[in-house]
Amino acid sequence: MNTELLQRVETVYGLSEIVQAIPVEKGVLSANWVLHTGDSKLFLKRYRFEDESRIREIHAAKHFFADAGIPIILPKSTLDGKTYMAHEGRWFALFPFIAERELERQNLSDTAVASMGSMLARIHKAGATSTVPIEKNFNYWDSKSFSSKAEALLAHIEAVEFRTEFDEMALRDLYEKLELAQANTVVHTDFVLPPDHLLHGDYLNHNLFFSEQYSVSHVFDLEKCLYGPRAYELVRSFLYSIADGDWNNEIARRIRIYIKAYRDVYAISNKEIANGLELYYVKSLHNVWIQHEHYVLGNTRPDQFLAPDMARTAHLSIHRQDVLSEILN
């Protein structure tokens, strides 16, 4: 981090001298630092967005959920009352540093899984009443656009003379998704799932802090917040945070705990969850963001997600009804 940025943060937020700025390794699309001043420890986020209006939307959503009793980590105010600042064409926000812990998927106890499910239900129940203005729309899929992007990526990778293991995986994934997407006959209107809830957008275990008692203590990273179908986010959250490309009886059992905890707070029918799973599956077939980040934007941090994404797609392409029968009571 350069000295000019540190000085800008000190001035805008009225901080004492920042004596240390430690980059945070986690995070796929944004850049973050832990800042140490003489008497405090803070978290600085650099947003990936260049559009100021999107930052305002995200912060408005944070405050909406916080006002509804969700333990959202809110940005600190600048001296002139804003919740973010600009520096050299980029947008930054400062947050309190939270000392609670994150939990990896393999370390999620049944208590943590249940707490995640109930917290998501609380978010959705509040989000059903939201009037926060957000321009970002729920993206279903565009078959023509997907095919064009996938074929361009295929041409790029196939032109590589000495391909890596990741290159070979990326090729297989693109070919498989193209084949499955071309065989798909489902269209947007087949789903009775209106985009009528304000969603977190990326509700995963990695965007939560947990107490020593394994309950969700804080929720963060609402950069993907938008209005969408709650069943889609519910399904996506447990497929990523609990299954993550694997499938067995234990995973199914833990997902049942997750769904029960959600339902104890906010009722949802088996049919809505089934539609959410189908929507997630078809939407995921038309998603090539990992390859796009790697080959177009030069961001290799999402590479780690390709193997579980391929496994998830392969399993769901055959066993969606089996998955539903195992997770729904």
N, C-alpha and C positions, 0 to 999 in steps of 0.2 A: 504494500500500500504506500502510495507516495505521500510526501510531507504536506503537499498542498491540500490533499483530501482530509488528512487528519486536522489540519488547521481550520479547514472549512467546517468540519463537524464540531470542533471546539467552539467556534464563533457562533454558528447557527443555533446550537443547543445550550450555549452558556456553560460549557464543561470546563473543569480544570484540565491541566495539561494531560493529554493522552500519552502514557509512557510506554505502552506496548499494544500492538495490533497483531493478533494471531489469526491466520487464515483458518477457516473451518473446512475440513476436507469433504465432509458430507454435503450433499446438494448437487443436483444434476444440471440445473439450468440457471441458477443464480450464483452470485458470489457473496460470501459472508465472512465476517471477522468478529472475533471476541476482542473487545477493547478494554484496556485497563487504564484507569486514571488513578490519581493518588488515593481516592476514597470510594471508588465504585468499579463495577464490572458490567459491561454493556454488550449488546449484540447489534452489529451493524449489518444490514442487508442491502445489497445492490440489486435492484430489480432488473430483470431481463427486458422489460418493456421500455420502449421509447415514448409511448403515448401517456402523457400525464393524466388524461381522463381515466385510463385503466387503473392507475394507482389510486385515484380518488374512489373508484368503484370498489376496489379491494378493501380499502380502509373503511368505507361506508358499510360494507358487509361485515367486517370485523366488529365494528361498533354495534351494528344491529344484533348480532349474535350475543355479544357481551351483555347488551341491555336485556336480552332474553334469558340471561343466567348461564350461558355457555362460558366455560373458563378459557376464553380466547386471550392470547397474549397480545395486548394492544400496543401500538407504536407510541413512543413518547412524543410530546409536543415540542416544537421549536420555540424559540423566544417570541416569534411573531404569531404563534398559535396554530401553525400547520403541523401535519403529522408526517411530513416527508420533506426532503430537500433535493436540490439539483446541484450537480457538479460535473462540469465538462460534458454536458449533454446526457448524463445518466441520472437516474433517480435512486435515492437512498432513503432508508428509514432506520431509526434507532429504536431498539427494544430493550426492556430490562433483561438481564441475563437470568435464566431460570436454572436452578441447580438440580431439578428433578431428573430422573433418568429416562432414557429411551430403551425400548426392549426390541431385540431382534425376534423374528418369527419363532425361532426354536425355543425362545425363552418366555413366550407368552403363556402364562398359567391360565387355567380355566377362569379364574377370577378376572384376569386381565381381558380375556376374550369377551366375557359377559359385560364388563365395564365398557369396552369398545362398542359393543352392540347397543347398549342402552344410551351411550353418549351420542352415537350417530342418530338414533331415534329422536333424541332431544333436539338435535340440530335440524332434522327434517320437520319435526313438529313445529318448531319455531319458523323454519323456512317456508312453511305452507302459508303463513300470514304476511310474508315479507312484501313490502312495496319499494324496496331499495331499487333505484333505477340502474340497470346493468345492460349494456349494449351487446356484450358477448353472448352469442347464441349457442344452444346445445347443437353440436355437430353430429348429424346422423352419419350419412356417408354419400359419396358421389362416385358411382361406379366408373364413370369415364375418367374423372380426375385421378382416381386411384390407379386405374390401368396405365394411364399416361406416366404417372410418377414411378410406378413399379417397373415398367418397361425401360424407362430412362435409367433407373438405378441398376437394373440388370445389365444394360449395355455398358454402363460405367464399370461395373465389377468384372464383367467378362473380358474387358479390355486390359485388365491388370495382368501383367506377365507372370509375376510371382505372387500367387494369392496366399494369404494367411489363413489360419484356421477360422478366424472370424469372417473373412471374405467368403469362404466356402459355406459357412452356416448362413450368412446373409443371403447368398444365392438360393440355397435350399428353401429358406423361409419365403422368399419372394415368389419362387415357382409354386410352392404349395399354396400360398395365399391367393395367387392369381387363379389357380385351378379351382379352389374352393369358392372364391368370389364369383367366378364365371358360372359355377353350378348353382349358386344361390338364387332363389326365386322370391325371397322375402323382400318386401318394400316397406318404406317408412310407415305407411298408413295401415299396415297389418297390426301395429301395436296400439293398444288402447292405453297409452302411457303418456299423458300430456306433460309437457315440460313446465310444471306449475309449482315446483318447490325451489327455493333458493338452496343450492347445494354447496357443500364445502369445496367440491371439485376434485380433491385428491386425498380423500379420507383413508389414510393408511397408518399402520403402526409407526412408521418413520416420521409421521407428522403429529405425533402425540408424545406427551411426557406422562410418566406413570409414577405414582407415589410408592412408598415402601410397602404399602398394602396391595399393590398391583391394581389400583384403580386409576382411571384416566384423570390426571390432575390439570393438564393444560392442553389446549388444541392450538396448532399454529399452521402456517403456510397455506393461506387461502388464495394463492395466486391464480388458481384455476376456477375460482368461484363463478357460478352462473346459475341460471334457472334451467332445470332439467327434470327428468323423471327420477323420483327417489329410488325406485326399484333398481334402476341401472347403477346408481352409486352404491346401494346396498350390496348388490351382487359383485361389483368390481372390488369393493373393499374387502369382502371375505375371500374372493379368489386370489387377490394379491397378498393380503396380510396373513392369511391362514394356509392356503393351499400353495400359492406361488409356483405353479407348474407341477406340483406333486399331487397324488391322489391315493388315499388309502382309508381304511375304516376309522382311524384315529382322526384324520383330517375331517371326515364327514361328521364325526361326533362333535368336534369342536365348532364346526359351522352350525350345527343344530343349536349349540349353546348360544352362539352369536345371534342367530335368528330369534330364539326364544327371548333373549334379553331385549332385543329390538322390539318385539311384539308386546312385551310387558309394558312398554312405554307408549308405543304408537302402533296400532293395529295395521296389519298388512296381510292380504290374502295369499294363498298358495298360487293362485292364478297370476297375481301381479308379480310375484317373485319369478314365476316361470317365464313370464313375458320379459322381465328384466334380464334373465339369463340369456334368452334368445336375442334380445337387443344387444346385450354385451357381446355375444358371440359374433353376430353378423357385423357389428361395428368394428370389432377387432380384426376381422378378416381384411378390412379395407384400411388398415393402419400400418404405415411403413415409417413411423417417426424415428425409430431407432436407426434404421439405415439412412434416413434423411439427415439426422443429426451427425452421423459418422462421416458420410461421404460428401454431403453438400455443405454442412456447417463446420465440419472438422472437430466436432465435440465427441470425444470417445467415452465420456463418462456413462452414457446410457448403454454401452456395449454389454455390461453385466446383465442387462435385462433380456437379452435376446434368447438365451437358452431356455429360461422359464417361460417366456412368451411362446416359443415354439412348442414346448411340451404342453402348455395350456391349450393352445389351438388344436393340436393333434388330438388331445383327449376329448375336448368338447365337440370336435367334428364328428365323433362317433358315439360318445357316451352322455350326451346332454340329458336324455331321459333317465338314464341310470343315476346321474348326479342328482337330479330332482327327487327321485324316489328315495335316495339316501339322506337327503338333507331336510326334506319336508315331512312333517308329521301329519 
